Amino acid sequence: MSALASALDLDHPVFDAVLSAGATLLNMEVVYLGGLTDDTFTFAKVHIHSDWPGLVEGATADRTDSFCHRLLEGAPSSTSDAANDPHYQDAPVRRELGIQSYVGVPVRDEEGAAVGTLCGIDRKGVVVSDEAVRVLRQLAEIVSAQLGPLAGEQVVIRQQPSGRWEVGGKTTEDLTSAMVLADLLAAEISPSSRPDRAEKPLDEIGQLRLSVQQLEHALAARVVVEQAIGVLTERQAISPREAFERLRKVARSRGRKVHELAGEVVASATDHAVPLPPELAGGQH
């Protein structure tokens, strides 16, 4: 079993949300999480919207036969013509599955080691922009935030004066953002298979618009939640992770949306008349 699959509950809605968002972003036939060991590659979790013979979730191959191995060895993040790309043309998986386009980014553990990949593939030529690759990397950070002790309760997360986050003695730019966005995505996006392009074009357009709206809403809500985390971190002398967990616990216990309660926390920083649940209004509990 790959380190990615053993460390994650891949049935968690966060990962369905990440793959659904990736499918909307890339407009490719398949978006997947790839699991890696020293010797093998596995299609660990797959979002697919058209029949593709030979491609099934859980399929395993030699690591060196995969596109993802070449990506981690330094090949470009994407290609729209794999058959003529010197980095990917000799990959056995290209011939076996008829892949023409590929994009991938690494999923890293808390030590920075690549334990998996977040990727898209298509049997047609699909050009992926640098901006799309950048967003795909952010989605991969959401997956990384769920790995190992980063998902545990004992990790102390602090914001440094530079604005970066310290996690167990290491620093990262967007860990808390990734955790917040993962939670919001899980709540906002209801994953579903995309309809066939040719048979149901209007249904597909409607689904794409809904997915984009949901993702945009989650991204906007993340800003408010992060601001609330900052308020609670200072108000209650707790870590950002503890502030996030407290905010989420209080919202769920009261049947509230996290980002709505977060907005009230932010407002309370300048207006002390804003009513808040006692767990968020006073000192540490």
Contacts in CASP RR format, 6 or more apart in sequence:
PFRMAT RR
TARGET T0000
AUTHOR 0000-0000-0000
METHOD contacts of the structure
MODEL  1
MSALASALDLDHPVFDAVLSAGATLLNMEVVYLGGLTDDTFTFAKVHIHS
DWPGLVEGATADRTDSFCHRLLEGAPSSTSDAANDPHYQDAPVRRELGIQ
SYVGVPVRDEEGAAVGTLCGIDRKGVVVSDEAVRVLRQLAEIVSAQLGPL
AGEQVVIRQQPSGRWEVGGKTTEDLTSAMVLADLLAAEISPSSRPDRAEK
PLDEIGQLRLSVQQLEHALAARVVVEQAIGVLTERQAISPREAFERLRKV
ARSRGRKVHELAGEVVASATDHAVPLPPELAGGQH
1 37 0 8 1.000
2 34 0 8 1.000
2 35 0 8 1.000
2 36 0 8 1.000
2 37 0 8 1.000
2 40 0 8 1.000
2 42 0 8 1.000
2 44 0 8 1.000
2 115 0 8 1.000
2 116 0 8 1.000
3 35 0 8 1.000
3 36 0 8 1.000
3 37 0 8 1.000
3 109 0 8 1.000
3 115 0 8 1.000
3 116 0 8 1.000
4 33 0 8 1.000
4 34 0 8 1.000
4 35 0 8 1.000
4 36 0 8 1.000
4 44 0 8 1.000
4 107 0 8 1.000
4 115 0 8 1.000
4 116 0 8 1.000
4 147 0 8 1.000
5 35 0 8 1.000
5 42 0 8 1.000
5 44 0 8 1.000
7 109 0 8 1.000
7 115 0 8 1.000
7 147 0 8 1.000
7 148 0 8 1.000
8 15 0 8 1.000
8 143 0 8 1.000
8 146 0 8 1.000
8 147 0 8 1.000
10 33 0 8 1.000
10 44 0 8 1.000
10 45 0 8 1.000
12 146 0 8 1.000
12 186 0 8 1.000
13 186 0 8 1.000
13 191 0 8 1.000
14 142 0 8 1.000
14 146 0 8 1.000
14 182 0 8 1.000
14 183 0 8 1.000
14 185 0 8 1.000
14 186 0 8 1.000
15 33 0 8 1.000
15 45 0 8 1.000
15 143 0 8 1.000
15 146 0 8 1.000
16 47 0 8 1.000
16 189 0 8 1.000
16 191 0 8 1.000
17 182 0 8 1.000
17 185 0 8 1.000
17 186 0 8 1.000
17 188 0 8 1.000
17 189 0 8 1.000
17 191 0 8 1.000
18 33 0 8 1.000
18 118 0 8 1.000
18 139 0 8 1.000
18 142 0 8 1.000
18 143 0 8 1.000
18 182 0 8 1.000
18 185 0 8 1.000
19 31 0 8 1.000
19 32 0 8 1.000
19 33 0 8 1.000
19 45 0 8 1.000
19 46 0 8 1.000
19 47 0 8 1.000
19 191 0 8 1.000
20 47 0 8 1.000
20 189 0 8 1.000
20 191 0 8 1.000
20 192 0 8 1.000
20 211 0 8 1.000
21 139 0 8 1.000
21 185 0 8 1.000
21 189 0 8 1.000
21 211 0 8 1.000
21 215 0 8 1.000
22 31 0 8 1.000
22 47 0 8 1.000
22 118 0 8 1.000
22 136 0 8 1.000
22 139 0 8 1.000
23 31 0 8 1.000
23 47 0 8 1.000
23 49 0 8 1.000
23 194 0 8 1.000
23 211 0 8 1.000
24 208 0 8 1.000
24 211 0 8 1.000
24 212 0 8 1.000
24 215 0 8 1.000
25 132 0 8 1.000
25 135 0 8 1.000
25 136 0 8 1.000
25 139 0 8 1.000
26 103 0 8 1.000
26 120 0 8 1.000
26 126 0 8 1.000
26 128 0 8 1.000
26 132 0 8 1.000
26 136 0 8 1.000
27 126 0 8 1.000
28 101 0 8 1.000
28 103 0 8 1.000
28 120 0 8 1.000
28 121 0 8 1.000
28 122 0 8 1.000
28 126 0 8 1.000
29 48 0 8 1.000
29 49 0 8 1.000
29 50 0 8 1.000
29 52 0 8 1.000
29 121 0 8 1.000
29 122 0 8 1.000
29 123 0 8 1.000
29 124 0 8 1.000
30 46 0 8 1.000
30 47 0 8 1.000
30 48 0 8 1.000
30 49 0 8 1.000
30 52 0 8 1.000
30 55 0 8 1.000
30 120 0 8 1.000
30 121 0 8 1.000
30 122 0 8 1.000
31 46 0 8 1.000
31 47 0 8 1.000
31 118 0 8 1.000
31 119 0 8 1.000
31 120 0 8 1.000
32 43 0 8 1.000
32 44 0 8 1.000
32 45 0 8 1.000
32 46 0 8 1.000
32 47 0 8 1.000
32 57 0 8 1.000
32 118 0 8 1.000
32 119 0 8 1.000
32 120 0 8 1.000
32 121 0 8 1.000
33 44 0 8 1.000
33 45 0 8 1.000
33 46 0 8 1.000
33 107 0 8 1.000
33 116 0 8 1.000
33 117 0 8 1.000
33 118 0 8 1.000
33 119 0 8 1.000
33 143 0 8 1.000
34 41 0 8 1.000
34 42 0 8 1.000
34 43 0 8 1.000
34 44 0 8 1.000
34 45 0 8 1.000
34 68 0 8 1.000
34 107 0 8 1.000
34 116 0 8 1.000
34 117 0 8 1.000
34 118 0 8 1.000
34 119 0 8 1.000
35 41 0 8 1.000
35 42 0 8 1.000
35 44 0 8 1.000
35 68 0 8 1.000
35 115 0 8 1.000
35 116 0 8 1.000
35 117 0 8 1.000
36 42 0 8 1.000
36 63 0 8 1.000
36 68 0 8 1.000
36 69 0 8 1.000
36 72 0 8 1.000
36 114 0 8 1.000
36 115 0 8 1.000
36 116 0 8 1.000
36 117 0 8 1.000
37 63 0 8 1.000
38 63 0 8 1.000
39 62 0 8 1.000
39 63 0 8 1.000
40 60 0 8 1.000
40 61 0 8 1.000
40 62 0 8 1.000
40 63 0 8 1.000
41 60 0 8 1.000
41 61 0 8 1.000
41 62 0 8 1.000
41 63 0 8 1.000
41 65 0 8 1.000
41 66 0 8 1.000
41 68 0 8 1.000
41 69 0 8 1.000
42 58 0 8 1.000
42 59 0 8 1.000
42 60 0 8 1.000
42 61 0 8 1.000
43 55 0 8 1.000
43 56 0 8 1.000
43 57 0 8 1.000
43 58 0 8 1.000
43 59 0 8 1.000
43 60 0 8 1.000
44 57 0 8 1.000
44 58 0 8 1.000
44 116 0 8 1.000
45 57 0 8 1.000
46 55 0 8 1.000
46 56 0 8 1.000
46 57 0 8 1.000
46 58 0 8 1.000
47 191 0 8 1.000
47 193 0 8 1.000
48 55 0 8 1.000
48 193 0 8 1.000
49 193 0 8 1.000
49 194 0 8 1.000
49 195 0 8 1.000
49 196 0 8 1.000
50 196 0 8 1.000
50 197 0 8 1.000
52 97 0 8 1.000
52 123 0 8 1.000
54 96 0 8 1.000
54 97 0 8 1.000
55 97 0 8 1.000
61 92 0 8 1.000
61 93 0 8 1.000
62 92 0 8 1.000
63 69 0 8 1.000
65 91 0 8 1.000
65 92 0 8 1.000
65 93 0 8 1.000
66 91 0 8 1.000
66 93 0 8 1.000
67 75 0 8 1.000
67 82 0 8 1.000
67 88 0 8 1.000
67 91 0 8 1.000
67 93 0 8 1.000
67 94 0 8 1.000
67 99 0 8 1.000
67 102 0 8 1.000
67 104 0 8 1.000
67 119 0 8 1.000
67 121 0 8 1.000
68 104 0 8 1.000
68 116 0 8 1.000
68 117 0 8 1.000
68 119 0 8 1.000
70 87 0 8 1.000
70 88 0 8 1.000
70 91 0 8 1.000
71 77 0 8 1.000
71 104 0 8 1.000
71 105 0 8 1.000
71 106 0 8 1.000
71 117 0 8 1.000
71 119 0 8 1.000
72 106 0 8 1.000
72 114 0 8 1.000
72 117 0 8 1.000
74 87 0 8 1.000
75 87 0 8 1.000
75 88 0 8 1.000
76 85 0 8 1.000
76 87 0 8 1.000
77 103 0 8 1.000
77 104 0 8 1.000
77 105 0 8 1.000
77 128 0 8 1.000
77 133 0 8 1.000
78 101 0 8 1.000
78 102 0 8 1.000
78 103 0 8 1.000
78 104 0 8 1.000
78 127 0 8 1.000
78 128 0 8 1.000
78 133 0 8 1.000
79 85 0 8 1.000
79 87 0 8 1.000
79 88 0 8 1.000
79 101 0 8 1.000
79 102 0 8 1.000
79 103 0 8 1.000
80 100 0 8 1.000
80 101 0 8 1.000
80 125 0 8 1.000
80 126 0 8 1.000
80 127 0 8 1.000
80 128 0 8 1.000
81 100 0 8 1.000
81 101 0 8 1.000
81 125 0 8 1.000
82 88 0 8 1.000
82 89 0 8 1.000
82 91 0 8 1.000
82 94 0 8 1.000
82 99 0 8 1.000
82 100 0 8 1.000
82 101 0 8 1.000
82 102 0 8 1.000
83 89 0 8 1.000
83 94 0 8 1.000
83 100 0 8 1.000
88 94 0 8 1.000
88 102 0 8 1.000
93 99 0 8 1.000
97 121 0 8 1.000
98 123 0 8 1.000
99 121 0 8 1.000
99 122 0 8 1.000
99 123 0 8 1.000
100 122 0 8 1.000
100 123 0 8 1.000
100 124 0 8 1.000
100 125 0 8 1.000
100 126 0 8 1.000
101 120 0 8 1.000
101 121 0 8 1.000
101 122 0 8 1.000
101 123 0 8 1.000
101 124 0 8 1.000
101 125 0 8 1.000
101 126 0 8 1.000
101 127 0 8 1.000
101 128 0 8 1.000
102 119 0 8 1.000
102 120 0 8 1.000
102 121 0 8 1.000
103 119 0 8 1.000
103 120 0 8 1.000
103 128 0 8 1.000
103 132 0 8 1.000
103 133 0 8 1.000
103 136 0 8 1.000
104 117 0 8 1.000
104 118 0 8 1.000
104 119 0 8 1.000
104 120 0 8 1.000
104 133 0 8 1.000
104 136 0 8 1.000
105 117 0 8 1.000
105 118 0 8 1.000
105 119 0 8 1.000
105 133 0 8 1.000
105 136 0 8 1.000
105 137 0 8 1.000
105 140 0 8 1.000
106 114 0 8 1.000
106 116 0 8 1.000
106 117 0 8 1.000
106 140 0 8 1.000
107 114 0 8 1.000
107 115 0 8 1.000
107 116 0 8 1.000
107 117 0 8 1.000
107 118 0 8 1.000
107 140 0 8 1.000
107 143 0 8 1.000
107 144 0 8 1.000
107 147 0 8 1.000
108 114 0 8 1.000
108 115 0 8 1.000
108 140 0 8 1.000
108 144 0 8 1.000
109 115 0 8 1.000
109 144 0 8 1.000
109 147 0 8 1.000
109 148 0 8 1.000
110 144 0 8 1.000
110 147 0 8 1.000
110 148 0 8 1.000
110 149 0 8 1.000
110 150 0 8 1.000
110 167 0 8 1.000
110 170 0 8 1.000
115 147 0 8 1.000
117 140 0 8 1.000
118 136 0 8 1.000
118 139 0 8 1.000
118 140 0 8 1.000
118 143 0 8 1.000
138 174 0 8 1.000
138 178 0 8 1.000
138 181 0 8 1.000
141 174 0 8 1.000
141 175 0 8 1.000
141 177 0 8 1.000
141 178 0 8 1.000
142 178 0 8 1.000
142 179 0 8 1.000
142 181 0 8 1.000
142 182 0 8 1.000
142 185 0 8 1.000
144 150 0 8 1.000
144 178 0 8 1.000
145 151 0 8 1.000
145 175 0 8 1.000
145 178 0 8 1.000
145 179 0 8 1.000
145 182 0 8 1.000
146 182 0 8 1.000
149 155 0 8 1.000
150 167 0 8 1.000
150 175 0 8 1.000
153 245 0 8 1.000
155 167 0 8 1.000
155 168 0 8 1.000
155 241 0 8 1.000
156 167 0 8 1.000
156 168 0 8 1.000
156 239 0 8 1.000
156 241 0 8 1.000
157 165 0 8 1.000
157 166 0 8 1.000
157 167 0 8 1.000
157 168 0 8 1.000
157 175 0 8 1.000
157 176 0 8 1.000
157 239 0 8 1.000
157 240 0 8 1.000
157 241 0 8 1.000
158 165 0 8 1.000
158 166 0 8 1.000
158 239 0 8 1.000
158 240 0 8 1.000
159 165 0 8 1.000
159 166 0 8 1.000
159 230 0 8 1.000
159 233 0 8 1.000
159 240 0 8 1.000
160 166 0 8 1.000
160 171 0 8 1.000
164 171 0 8 1.000
164 172 0 8 1.000
164 173 0 8 1.000
165 171 0 8 1.000
165 172 0 8 1.000
165 173 0 8 1.000
165 174 0 8 1.000
165 175 0 8 1.000
165 176 0 8 1.000
165 240 0 8 1.000
167 175 0 8 1.000
176 226 0 8 1.000
176 229 0 8 1.000
176 240 0 8 1.000
176 241 0 8 1.000
176 244 0 8 1.000
177 222 0 8 1.000
177 226 0 8 1.000
179 241 0 8 1.000
179 244 0 8 1.000
180 222 0 8 1.000
180 225 0 8 1.000
180 226 0 8 1.000
180 229 0 8 1.000
180 244 0 8 1.000
181 218 0 8 1.000
181 219 0 8 1.000
181 222 0 8 1.000
183 248 0 8 1.000
183 258 0 8 1.000
184 218 0 8 1.000
184 221 0 8 1.000
184 222 0 8 1.000
184 225 0 8 1.000
184 258 0 8 1.000
184 259 0 8 1.000
185 215 0 8 1.000
185 218 0 8 1.000
187 218 0 8 1.000
187 257 0 8 1.000
187 258 0 8 1.000
188 214 0 8 1.000
188 215 0 8 1.000
188 217 0 8 1.000
188 218 0 8 1.000
188 221 0 8 1.000
189 211 0 8 1.000
189 214 0 8 1.000
189 215 0 8 1.000
189 218 0 8 1.000
192 207 0 8 1.000
194 204 0 8 1.000
194 207 0 8 1.000
194 208 0 8 1.000
195 203 0 8 1.000
195 204 0 8 1.000
195 207 0 8 1.000
196 204 0 8 1.000
197 204 0 8 1.000
221 258 0 8 1.000
221 259 0 8 1.000
221 262 0 8 1.000
222 259 0 8 1.000
224 259 0 8 1.000
224 262 0 8 1.000
224 263 0 8 1.000
224 266 0 8 1.000
225 244 0 8 1.000
225 247 0 8 1.000
225 258 0 8 1.000
225 259 0 8 1.000
225 262 0 8 1.000
227 262 0 8 1.000
227 263 0 8 1.000
227 266 0 8 1.000
228 243 0 8 1.000
228 247 0 8 1.000
228 261 0 8 1.000
228 262 0 8 1.000
228 263 0 8 1.000
228 265 0 8 1.000
228 266 0 8 1.000
229 240 0 8 1.000
229 243 0 8 1.000
229 244 0 8 1.000
229 247 0 8 1.000
229 262 0 8 1.000
230 240 0 8 1.000
230 243 0 8 1.000
231 265 0 8 1.000
231 266 0 8 1.000
231 268 0 8 1.000
231 269 0 8 1.000
232 238 0 8 1.000
232 243 0 8 1.000
232 246 0 8 1.000
232 247 0 8 1.000
232 265 0 8 1.000
232 280 0 8 1.000
233 239 0 8 1.000
233 240 0 8 1.000
233 243 0 8 1.000
235 282 0 8 1.000
235 283 0 8 1.000
236 243 0 8 1.000
236 246 0 8 1.000
236 282 0 8 1.000
236 283 0 8 1.000
236 284 0 8 1.000
236 285 0 8 1.000
237 283 0 8 1.000
237 284 0 8 1.000
238 246 0 8 1.000
238 284 0 8 1.000
246 279 0 8 1.000
246 280 0 8 1.000
246 285 0 8 1.000
247 258 0 8 1.000
247 261 0 8 1.000
247 262 0 8 1.000
247 265 0 8 1.000
247 280 0 8 1.000
248 258 0 8 1.000
249 279 0 8 1.000
250 256 0 8 1.000
250 261 0 8 1.000
250 277 0 8 1.000
250 279 0 8 1.000
250 280 0 8 1.000
251 257 0 8 1.000
251 258 0 8 1.000
251 260 0 8 1.000
251 261 0 8 1.000
254 261 0 8 1.000
254 277 0 8 1.000
261 277 0 8 1.000
261 280 0 8 1.000
264 274 0 8 1.000
264 275 0 8 1.000
264 276 0 8 1.000
265 276 0 8 1.000
265 280 0 8 1.000
267 274 0 8 1.000
268 274 0 8 1.000
268 276 0 8 1.000
268 281 0 8 1.000
278 285 0 8 1.000
279 285 0 8 1.000
END
